[in-house]
């Protein structure tokens, strides 16, 4: 279930998710408002608004993954940090593609969505918090996937170039979600194994 509804207390704890959820809310609102027009997806202004929503999604994720890659904590190995940097670069590539399409359509890319991503203190000292952060990322990926699916359905056959771009990004995000789920499960398994080993050592 990818729904993430507004909740003031939760939004303070999970600002990244609240940002992604707000982007999705705005995208759905644009779709609902534009779907009733005669031009439907042929309305260039509507397409540009949706592309900027997609751009916002990619940009907040870029910032998120770059923060992970820069974390100064033993909880994140060099290999995992490299994976986060790779993911940030992929999201940046998506953002560049969306930006180029916006310009092609005569629009202006919004490079400051929601004033950025989550700005927490940037300190992640406890090892178990990494799996919690990955859980947030997984929810965010699923929200993004749902949003992109709606954009694809909205565009239909009216703008095949934009639709194909979003479909390509959608496929990549689906792959990201699967990778995140596998990474989180692997880390949880390693943590359980370490706990079991410590327990046995204490009993020896």
N, C-alpha and C positions, 0 to 999 in steps of 0.2 A: 504494500500500500504506500503510495508516494505522496499522498495528501499531507500538507503541512500548513495548518491553519494558524492564524494570528493568535498569539498569546503573549501579553506584555512580559510576564515573568520569564517564560521560556525564551523569548526573543533576546532578552538581555544575556542569557546564558549561551544561546546559539545564534549570534548575529549573522553568521555566514548562511545558515539555513533560512533565516528570516529574509535575508536579501534575495536569495534564490526564489523563495516563495513569493516575494513581492514582485519580482520580475515576471514570474509565471502568471500572477494575478493580472498584471498590466497587459501581458500578451493576450490572455483570454478575453479581457475587456475589449481590446482592439479588434479581436476576431469577431466577437459578438456584435460590436457596433458596426463593423464593416460588412458583415455577412448580409445585412438587410439592405444594403445599397444595390442599385442596379448594376454597378460596375463589378461588384464582388471583388475577386482577387485581381481583377484588371485595374483596380484603383491603385496607382503607383504610390500614393501617400500611405495607404494602408500597408502595403508591402514594405515600404521603408520603415514604418514604425515597428513592424514585426522583426525586420532584420536588425534593428537597433536593440530590440529585446534579446534576440539571439546573441548579438555582440556583447551585451551587458552580461549575459550568462557566462560567456567564455572569459571575459575579462576578470570577473570576480573569482573564477576558478583558477585563472593564471596566478593571481595574487595569493590565493590560498596555497597552491602547490609550491610556489616559490618560498613561502614562509616555512613550509615543512622542510624543504631542501636546505634551508638555512638554520634550522633548529640546532641549538647547541646543547644536546642532551644525549646521554648514553643510551636512551631508549630507542634511538633511531640509528641503525647501522649505516655505514657508507653506501652499501648496496641499495638499501631502501631510500636513502636520500637521492641517489642517482635516479631511482625510479620516479621519485617525485619531480625531479628536475626535467626528466624526459616527458613526464605528463604535462608539466607547465609549458614546455616547448610545443607540444602537440596542441594544447589549448590556444597558445599564442598563434600558431599557424591557422587554426580555425578562425580566430579573431581577424587575422589578416585577410583571409578569404572573404569573410563577411564584409569587412571594411571595403574591400575592392569592389564587391557587388553593389554596395550602397552607393559608392562613387559612380559606378557605371550607370546606375539608375538616376543619377543627378541629385542624390541626397547628400546629407552631411552626417558622417558617423559621430555618434556620441561616445567619446572615449572616457567619460567620467560617470559611469552608471552608479546611481545611488550613492555617490560620493565614495565609491570604492567598496572593498570587501570588509570582512570582519577585522576590526582594528584592536583586538584584545591585547593583553599585555605581552603576548608573544612568548611567554614562558610556559614550557611543558616539562615539569620536573619529574612527574611520576610516570613510570613505565607503562602502567595500565591505561594511561590516558591516550596512548597512541591508537589502541583499538577503538576507543570511543570516538576519536577524531575520524578514523576511517569509516565508522558507522555513519557519522554526519556526512562525509563525502559520498557514501553510497546512497543515502537519501537524496542528496542534492543531485547526483547523477540521474536518479530515477525521475526527479521532478523535471530536470532538463529534457530527458527522453520524452516524457509525456508532453512537454511544451512543443518540442520539435515535431512530434507526431501530429499535433493539432495544426501546426503551421503547414505541414505537408498536405494534410487533408484540406485545409483552407485554400491553399494555392491551386490544388488540383491540376487541371490542364491549362490554367490561365497564364502561368509564368513558369514554363518548364525549366528554364535556366536556374532560377532561384530555387525551385523545388528540388532539382537534382543536387544543388549545393547543400541544402539542408538535409537531404537524404544521406549524402555522403558523411556529413558531420554526425547525423543521427546514428549511423552504423558504427562510427568510431566511439561515440558515447556509450553505446550498448556494450561494446568491447571493453571500454574503461570500467563500466559497472561490474562486469563479470570479473575483471582483473582485481578490482577493489575487494569484491566479495571473497575471492580466493586468497588474496593477501591477508585480509582480516582473519579468515578462518585459519590460515597457516600460523599467524602470530598467536592466535588464541590457543592453538594446539601446542605450540612451543611453550607457551606460558603454563599450560596444564602439565606438560611433561616436566618442566622445571620445578613446579610446585610438588609434583609427585616425588621427584628425585630428592628434593630438600626434606620432604616428609620422611622418606625412607632413611636418609642420612641421619636425621634427628633421632630416629628410633633405633639406629644401629648402636 
